[in-house]
């Protein structure tokens, strides 16, 4: 079998070499300084955003708990009123128990 050029698509290394050619590289000292010194700023920004998100989640959970407790108390109050009416044989002023 003769050895020659391999048939098929070019390798990844050849594609990188062919498509990754850059005419010139410019060194921007200010951009490099901002990149190197900006780690702490970016990390603090991520922390701040995470803290805001955590507070919003806690606020939402507290609201859900309050709403649930309020609806539970309302249902219990209605149940107690119905039980007292039944006990004292009073007519129910609202015959439809579920107005929604």
Secondary structure, DSSP 8 states (H G I E B T S, - for coil): -------SS--HHHHHHHH---S-----HHHHHHHHHTHHHHHHHHHHHHHHHHHHHHHHHHHHHHHHHHHHHHHHHHHHHHHHHHHHT---S---S---
